[in-house]
Amino acid sequence: MAATRSRRLKTLVGASNVVAASNDADPALGAKRAVELARRAEAEKITGLFTADLLQIDQAGLAGTTGTQEPLIALAALSQATARIGLVATVSTTFHHPYNLARQIGTLDHASGGRAAWNAVTSSVGEENFGEKLLSPEERYARAAEFIEVVNALFDANEQDAVERKASGAISVDPAKFHRIDYRGRHFSVQGPLNVPPLPQGRPVQFQAGQSEAGVAIGARFAEVVYTSQPKLEDAIAFATELRRRAASFGRAAGLPFTMNSFHAVIGSSEADVISRLKEKHERIDYEQGRLKLADMLGGHVDLSGLPLDEPLPDALLPEVTSINRRRGRVEIFRRYARQGLSLRELIIEAQETGHWSAAGTPEQLADAIEERVRAGVLDVVTLHGLGNPDQEDLLLNGLLPELRRRSLIDTDYVGDDFRSNLELPPLTAASDRLARPA
């Protein structure tokens, strides 16, 4: 599905954690470091900052620091220290309410001057903190569909001139221009109006993460950018083809949704340096902890203790995807790896990248890999790693990014005034072109 494209690849980096550590001399050190890295990313013309999230502490330590800050508050802080870079908050549609989210992300869009986005996830952990049982993937995505419908309806209902600035600098509100939505669904009943004025962007940019059957369906229907784990080019082509086929069936514009991959790269200055760095990385792996991480990739209920590291997994240990109540797309990836005959050791190595696209190489070699997906028409947005990592940052900023610019693959400056424009998304058009909500 090769495509001719004038639009360049858009780039994201992870927003650094703003929290304080117990051994910080300055309790604001985390926030100051996050601001410094956000400004560094903006100076490099990175399109956006991305935050992941979990709604629990990961007792086994498999997820690192993910979930140790609240994304919307962290990004609100970074919005005041930056001017152009986009701000993407991951939000659970299973454990939040759409009216509150619309107020929060809408306020972030105002506070940032039109740079907000939210990544809708259905969450596969954290139910114990909300007094609920984890719904099936199908039920979680049905709830997510209603959640997004409510949020969009709230943003669309209010009139553009509902609020005006007075000569004093205060704002004047016309209540008659804030409109109810009277949404009645299976999961939500929301009257409205949303009491946040119309957004600078109209709506925040809609990201969505999920690659199971139900996840693909909701991404095709609603998302502007779909975040997916596709470790191999052929997987990426198959995924993007099916996603856009389904999107077309919903009447979406050609090319939507954009596809986004996280590129887990080991960058070296030479081939010898790459080999050395990769060897060191593999030597640092705790293979006993790695068994737990691989089990997590396979749905969390597989016992890999005692199995020989250099033999393949017994087929009988591989779970049926439909029996898993969490991250089925990830399970499919690792089932496929196991059935290709990878040894337990090799599977544990792959699990360090959690099923994402990964590669090791020089800046030129990694740019080749990125360019291949761009030219195939299956990569619109990429998350790059290494910023803030002393071992990799220089090779990212002075190696990979300049090489991507040299090939005219990424932007050399921001192209618009808000995040939607900088992603070069089609403009939001008349209400008749937007997705209808239930009566």
Rosetta blueprint (number, residue, H / E / L):
1 M L
2 A L
3 A L
4 T L
5 R L
6 S L
7 R L
8 R L
9 L E
10 K E
11 T E
12 L E
13 V E
14 G E
15 A L
16 S L
17 N L
18 V L
19 V L
20 A L
21 A L
22 S L
23 N L
24 D L
25 A L
26 D L
27 P L
28 A L
29 L H
30 G H
31 A H
32 K H
33 R H
34 A H
35 V H
36 E H
37 L H
38 A H
39 R H
40 R H
41 A H
42 E H
43 A H
44 E L
45 K L
46 I L
47 T L
48 G E
49 L E
50 F E
51 T E
52 A L
53 D L
54 L L
55 L L
56 Q L
57 I L
58 D L
59 Q L
60 A L
61 G L
62 L L
63 A L
64 G L
65 T L
66 T L
67 G L
68 T L
69 Q L
70 E L
71 P H
72 L H
73 I H
74 A H
75 L H
76 A H
77 A H
78 L H
79 S H
80 Q L
81 A L
82 T L
83 A L
84 R L
85 I L
86 G E
87 L E
88 V E
89 A E
90 T E
91 V E
92 S E
93 T L
94 T L
95 F L
96 H L
97 H L
98 P H
99 Y H
100 N H
101 L H
102 A H
103 R H
104 Q H
105 I H
106 G H
107 T H
108 L H
109 D H
110 H H
111 A H
112 S H
113 G L
114 G L
115 R L
116 A E
117 A E
118 W E
119 N E
120 A E
121 V E
122 T L
123 S L
124 S L
125 V L
126 G L
127 E H
128 E H
129 N H
130 F L
131 G L
132 E L
133 K L
134 L L
135 L L
136 S L
137 P H
138 E H
139 E H
140 R H
141 Y H
142 A H
143 R H
144 A H
145 A H
146 E H
147 F H
148 I H
149 E H
150 V H
151 V H
152 N H
153 A H
154 L H
155 F H
156 D H
157 A H
158 N L
159 E L
160 Q L
161 D L
162 A L
163 V E
164 E E
165 R E
166 K L
167 A L
168 S L
169 G L
170 A L
171 I E
172 S E
173 V E
174 D L
175 P H
176 A H
177 K H
178 F L
179 H L
180 R L
181 I L
182 D L
183 Y E
184 R E
185 G L
186 R L
187 H L
188 F L
189 S E
190 V E
191 Q L
192 G L
193 P L
194 L L
195 N L
196 V L
197 P L
198 P L
199 L E
200 P L
201 Q L
202 G E
203 R L
204 P L
205 V E
206 Q E
207 F E
208 Q E
209 A E
210 G L
211 Q L
212 S L
213 E H
214 A H
215 G H
216 V H
217 A H
218 I H
219 G H
220 A H
221 R H
222 F H
223 A L
224 E L
225 V E
226 V E
227 Y E
228 T L
229 S L
230 Q L
231 P L
232 K L
233 L H
234 E H
235 D H
236 A H
237 I H
238 A H
239 F H
240 A H
241 T H
242 E H
243 L H
244 R H
245 R H
246 R H
247 A H
248 A H
249 S H
250 F L
251 G L
252 R L
253 A L
254 A L
255 G L
256 L L
257 P L
258 F E
259 T E
260 M E
261 N E
262 S E
263 F E
264 H E
265 A E
266 V E
267 I E
268 G L
269 S L
270 S L
271 E H
272 A H
273 D H
274 V H
275 I H
276 S H
277 R H
278 L H
279 K H
280 E H
281 K H
282 H H
283 E H
284 R L
285 I L
286 D L
287 Y H
288 E H
289 Q H
290 G H
291 R H
292 L H
293 K H
294 L H
295 A H
296 D H
297 M H
298 L L
299 G L
300 G L
301 H L
302 V L
303 D L
304 L L
305 S L
306 G L
307 L L
308 P L
309 L L
310 D L
311 E L
312 P E
313 L L
314 P L
315 D H
316 A H
317 L H
318 L L
319 P L
320 E L
321 V H
322 T H
323 S H
324 I L
325 N L
326 R L
327 R L
328 R H
329 G H
330 R H
331 V H
332 E H
333 I H
334 F H
335 R H
336 R H
337 Y H
338 A H
339 R H
340 Q L
341 G L
342 L L
343 S E
344 L H
345 R H
346 E H
347 L H
348 I H
349 I H
350 E H
351 A H
352 Q L
353 E L
354 T L
355 G L
356 H L
357 W E
358 S E
359 A E
360 A E
361 G E
362 T L
363 P H
364 E H
365 Q H
366 L H
367 A H
368 D H
369 A H
370 I H
371 E H
372 E H
373 R H
374 V H
375 R H
376 A L
377 G L
378 V L
379 L L
380 D L
381 V E
382 V E
383 T E
384 L E
385 H L
386 G L
387 L L
388 G L
389 N L
390 P L
391 D L
392 Q L
393 E H
394 D H
395 L H
396 L H
397 L H
398 N H
399 G H
400 L H
401 L H
402 P H
403 E H
404 L H
405 R H
406 R H
407 R L
408 S L
409 L L
410 I E
411 D L
412 T L
413 D L
414 Y L
415 V L
416 G L
417 D L
418 D L
419 F H
420 R H
421 S H
422 N H
423 L L
424 E L
425 L L
426 P L
427 P L
428 L L
429 T L
430 A L
431 A H
432 S H
433 D H
434 R L
435 L L
436 A L
437 R L
438 P L
439 A L
